[in-house]
Amino acid sequence: MKIGIVLRVLSLISLIVSLFMLLPLGLALWDGTPDARAFAVSLACGLLISLLLSLGGKRKQERGELGIREALGVVALAWAIASGVGALPYWSCGVTPSYTDAFFETMSGFTTTGATILENIEAAPRGVLLWRSLTHWLGGMGIIVLSLAVLPFLGIGGMELFKTEVPGVTQEKLTPRLQQTALLLWGVYVLLTFMETILLMFGGMSLFDAFAHSCSTIATGGFSTKNTSIAWFHSAYIEWVIIVFMFASGVNFSLYFLLFARQFRSFLRDEELRLYAGIVIGSSLAITVFLLIGKLAVGFEPALRRSAFHVVSIMTTTGFITDDFDLWPEFARFLFLLLMVVGACGGSTGGGCKVVRFLLLGRQLKVETLRLLHPRAVINARLNGRPVPRGIMDSTVAFLMLYVLLVTTSTLIVTAFSISCPGLDLLSAFSGTITCLSNVGPGLNTLGAVENFAWLPAEVKWLFSFLMLAGRLELFSVILLFLPGTWAR
């Protein structure tokens, strides 16, 4: 294993995270708040860690491509280091009572989960709130994808790192050079963030609130600067803007290059996109009917807006809220659980199992049914007109089985703490496990839309932090780390 390369990449990750602390540090100095000292100390610690890792990497002058083992190690350790360094401002300025809480908040940020332990968000300094949103923004497209633009200058190839980091069933380079691919992806990411910030400011948001919520929206994270999330603004315009950009962030980012190339038909014919849009529209209309029947909304537009907002927020795993949907009909609550599992499109910043996996599973079920009718026929599952390789289908089934196994096992572990923590009923434990593994944010019952995760035992917080990381890295990347065969020669 090329330890030198791993250390140099981790040094770069720590450097990126530390340098981004300059933005909240500057805001804290501008506001004259005491968190400025916390950010200065955290920045210094992050730079020191980066320096030590860099010196360790230089002792072994290794060059070339990252192998699969190096990529697995880098990805897992990078998120651990990013969360460890990123937790320092929360802890040192006293926003969180313990380092466990600080680490949970930071892991939730970088994995774009949005589950929070802060009980009074508006009491936190603006520098801390900006840092929360920046952890979303950095983690959304992936710190590692950003570092891919720099790896060639270090003499390190990163295709394996790209495959391990980018979420989805398949990962294809959009351009011949991986460095250019990373820059193009981040270009789309920055453009969407800029566009939403401007539109939210037109709706009456301040620059600070608009930028913070844009970072959380485009990253499908869900951290807000307000205790009541988007409901605080009481603006239909703001809600519709966020709905549009949450939906856009749940789309496979590679499809936007078809738009830039004016290949509109190819964009609209993408089967995953069409299923994604169909689920959003169908679910929104179904919940709208239940809200109107239950007299939980007055008028079609408010009912449609409330239902569409939460359907898109849950399915894209953003986690913003405008209502306490725990008070909605059981049909809506169960549908939200299903949407948490499905998630957004592959290649997006959203979490969950991804729409494309369920699309492939449906195609394979159709193929197996037809084989029963025509045993001698050669039938293959197809996606966007192309045959799906057997390996892709096998990995899809394996992923869904692993997802179910993790949800079942983790729920069992969490419910074991219900004796000492009465709030951990079965539905709360089950929904909390799903919402962390799918990187959604809010769950149901005592972990619902208007609740937080601060009251959970420390052991459960560490388990949920692990689930957030596993979900963000598509399960296999984390599970492989614990298999002896991964590190065998």
C-alpha positions, 0 to 999 in steps of 0.5 A: 500500500502506498502510504506516502500517497495516502498521507499526501492526499489526507494532508490536502483534505485537511488543508482545504477544510482548514482554509475554508474556516477563513470565511467564518473567521472573517465574519466572526471578526466583522461581527466582533463575536467571541467565536473568532478566537475558536476559529483561529485556533481551529484553523491553526490546528487544521494547518498543523495536522495538514503539515504533519501529514504532508511531512509524513508523505514526503518521506516516501516519494511515491507517484502514480495512480491510486489503487483501490486500497489506497482509495478506500483508505483515503475516502474513509480517513478523509471524512474522519479527518474533515469531521475531526478538524471541522468539529473543533470550532463548535467544541472550542467556542462552547456551542456544543457541550461535548466533542461527541456532539461537535463531531456528530454535528460536523459529520452530519454537515459534511455528509449532508445529512442535516441531523442537528444537536443544536437546540437553539440555532438562532442563539449561535453566532453567525460565524458558526452558522456559516461554518455549518452551511459550508460543511454542507457545501464542501461535503455535497460535491465532495471534498475529494472531488475538489481535490481531484483538480489538484492531485495531478500536480502532486503526481497522483492519479485519482480515478479510483478515488473518483469511483469510490467517492462519487455516489451512484451506480456507475461513475464515468469521466465526463471529459478525457481528463479527470482533473477537468471533470472535477472542475466542470462538476464544481463549475455546475455546483458553484453556478447553481449556488450563485443562482439560488442565492440571487433568487432568494435575495429577491425574495427578501432574504439577507445575503447571509441567509440566502447564501447559507440556505443556498449552500444547504440546498444545493448540497441537499443538506438541510442546515438552516439559520433559523430554529423553524427552518424555512417556515420562519420566512413565511414566504411562498416565493422562497419556498417555491425557489427552494423546491426548484433548486432542491429538485435540481440538486437531486438530478444526476449532475452529469445530465446538466452537461447535456443541457449546456450542449443543447441536447435537450431531447437526451436530457428529457429522455433519461429514464432515471430523471423521468422516474424521479420526476414521476415519483415527486409529482405523484407523491406530491399530488397524493399528499395534497389530496390527503391534506385537503381531505383532512383540512390541514390546508386551505386552498389547492396552492398552499396544500400543493406547496406544502406537500411538494416542499416536503416530498422534494425535501425528503426525497432529495434528502435535503431535510428542510421543513415548513411544517411538522409533518409528524402531525400529517396523516399516516399515509404521508408519514409512511410515504416519507419513510419510503422516499427516505429509502429511495433517495435522489438520482445517482450522481447527485448530491442527494443520498438514499439508495438512489432512484436508478437502483430501484429502476434497475431492480424493476427492469430485472424483475420484468426480465425474470418474469419474461424468462419464465414465459420464454425460457429459451429467450435471451432477454437483458435488462436495458437502461436508456436503450443500453444493455445493463452489464451483469456486474452492475445488476449484481452490485445493485441487488447487493447494495439493497441487501446491505442497506436492509441489513444495516437498517435492521442491525442498527435499529436493533442496537438503538432500541437496546438503549430504550431502557435508559432512554424512554424516548427511543421507541421503535418508530423513532429508532427505525426512522432515525436509522434510515434518516442517518443512513440515507443522509436525510436529517429529520425522522419521525416521532421523537426524532421528527421534523421539529425535534433534534438529536441532542438528547440521544445517548453518546453511543447512539450518536457515534453509531448514527455518525458511522451510518451517515458516513456509510450512507454518504460513501455508498456503503461498500466503501466503508464496509470493505474497510472492516474486511480482512481480505481488503488489506491482505497482500 
